[in-house]
């Protein structure tokens, strides 16, 4: 259960000014509105999908736009 304070902006949007989860509550990453963990298995990572505009759980990086820089050792 959450305690919310909300204002309506001049553009008729809701602005949440206070959000608190009561102690003892647990939130899972799948509870976030733009995260889809369906099909997640051991070793999955969250990868942003620009077409769906969501974070998706996957074990493969199959985008040609990805560059992984391991840094310097």
C-alpha positions as CSV (number, residue, x, y, z in Angstrom):
1,X,0.0,0.0,0.0
2,X,1.3,3.4,-0.9
3,X,0.8,7.0,0.3
4,X,0.4,9.4,-2.7
5,X,0.2,13.1,-3.0
6,X,-0.8,14.2,-6.5
7,X,-1.3,17.6,-8.2
8,X,-2.9,18.4,-11.6
9,X,-0.6,20.5,-13.7
10,X,-1.9,23.2,-16.1
11,X,-1.5,20.7,-18.9
12,X,-3.9,18.4,-17.1
13,X,-1.2,15.9,-16.2
14,X,-0.8,14.3,-12.9
15,X,2.3,15.2,-10.9
16,X,3.2,12.9,-8.1
17,X,4.8,14.9,-5.4
18,X,5.2,12.3,-2.8
19,X,5.4,8.5,-3.0
20,X,6.2,6.3,-0.1
21,X,6.0,2.5,0.1
22,X,5.2,1.3,3.6
23,X,7.9,-0.6,5.4
24,X,7.7,-4.3,4.8
25,X,6.4,-3.9,1.3
26,X,8.4,-5.3,-1.5
27,X,8.7,-4.0,-5.1
28,X,9.9,-6.2,-7.9
29,X,11.6,-4.9,-11.0
30,X,8.7,-6.4,-13.1
31,X,6.3,-4.0,-11.2
32,X,7.9,-1.0,-13.1
33,X,5.6,0.1,-15.9
34,X,8.2,0.0,-18.7
35,X,9.9,-3.2,-17.8
36,X,8.9,-6.6,-19.2
37,X,10.6,-9.6,-17.5
38,X,8.4,-12.2,-19.1
39,X,10.6,-15.1,-20.2
40,X,13.5,-14.1,-18.0
41,X,15.9,-17.0,-17.2
42,X,19.1,-17.3,-15.2
43,X,21.6,-15.0,-16.8
44,X,19.1,-12.6,-18.3
45,X,19.8,-8.9,-18.6
46,X,17.5,-5.9,-19.2
47,X,17.9,-4.5,-22.7
48,X,16.1,-1.4,-23.9
49,X,13.9,-2.0,-26.9
50,X,13.3,1.4,-28.7
51,X,10.5,0.0,-30.9
52,X,8.5,-1.1,-27.8
53,X,9.9,1.7,-25.7
54,X,10.4,-0.8,-22.9
55,X,13.1,-2.7,-21.0
56,X,13.0,-6.4,-21.9
57,X,14.7,-9.4,-20.3
58,X,16.9,-11.3,-22.7
59,X,20.1,-13.4,-22.7
60,X,21.2,-12.2,-26.2
61,X,22.3,-8.8,-27.4
62,X,21.2,-8.9,-31.1
63,X,21.2,-5.2,-32.0
64,X,23.7,-3.9,-34.5
65,X,23.7,-0.6,-32.6
66,X,25.3,-2.1,-29.5
67,X,29.0,-1.5,-28.6
68,X,30.5,-3.0,-25.5
69,X,33.5,-1.3,-24.1
70,X,35.2,-3.5,-21.4
71,X,37.4,-0.6,-20.2
72,X,41.1,-0.7,-19.5
73,X,42.8,-3.2,-17.2
